[in-house]
Amino acid sequence: MSKILAPNFAPELITQLRNYGKLMRIDKPVGVWLLLWPTLWALWLAGEGTPDQGLFVVFVLGVIVMRSAGCVLNDYVDRNIDPYVERTRTRPIASGAVAPLEALILFAALSLIAVGLATMLNGSAQMLSIVAAGLTVAYPFVKRFVSIPQFILGAAFGWAVPMAFAAQTGETPELAWLVFGTAMIWAVIYDTFYAMVDREDDIKVGVKSTAILFGDVDLFVLAGLQLIMLVALLFIGYRAALSSWYYLSVLVAGLMMAYHLWLARDRQPAGCFEAFLHNHYIGMVVFIGIVLHYTFNPVAG
């Protein structure tokens, strides 16, 4: 009997595990990269080019787990909205592939893993992790009530920055908050491009976003935010006494920002989505600049 059931049971289990993976967006790693790059900026700056290896592992795993948990909770909260939005109607909960209760259990399991990772950090970082959890839980709900949910997302995505400084150095200096603010502005930029894809559907279902708030001046506002981010990146370089390698990376990031505006110039969903997907390369380029600085200008002693 068991031999008869096993061949049928295994494919169903594999299919459901794939559905859970899709719910966690494992098949769409761009969100991990967008969250990870500012975290790596912070670890390298706080560690002056040589971050603690154990902390590196904990934070990379933490980014993956928290991003997955956030996606699961977001889809659970949006389960009655996603079926009416073109881009999201095939998501696992919206399509019926995963039951809402299953999603809650998965979210709880991921949260427990995140708690376990947080226990490996020092007390200062653990206190900050409580705020990170609150921001993760809050984001899916605020987009129903406030017109700037991207700022809440930015705070959630950037909160690993002060955590990384606290874990590495035991404190959160002014540089940590400068990097956090830069990461938050960046999140507003790329998530506005993302929201521009769904703008018409979001208006219909009543979901708020900066893409709707900015309206016809969206590209102008995005250009302004990009300029602010570039200035913030320059301040980071000044405060951290970084070399020309870093400033070269900021120059490349600025050129990429101009390219993203060009991609979204007609406000067509495909172009806006491509601008969103391409944004994570900005984080990568800035990180390369930081690494090159510490490689060729090592801290003495």
ABEGO torsion letter per residue (X at the ends): XAAAAAAAAAAAAAAAAAAAAAAAGAABAAAAAAAAAAAAAAAAAAAGGBBBAAAAAAAAAAAAAAAAAAAAAAAAAAAAAAAABAAAAABAAAAGABBAAAAAAAAAAAAAAAAAAAAABBAAAAAAAAAAAAAAAAAAAAAAABABAAAAAAAAAAAAAAAAAAAAAGBBBAAAAAAAAAAAAAAAAAAAAAAAAAAAAAAAAGBBBAAAAAEAAAAAAAAAAAAAAAAAAAAAAAAAGBBAAAAAAAAAAAAAAAAAAAAAAAGBAAAAAAAAAAAAAAAAAAAAAAAAAAAABBBBX
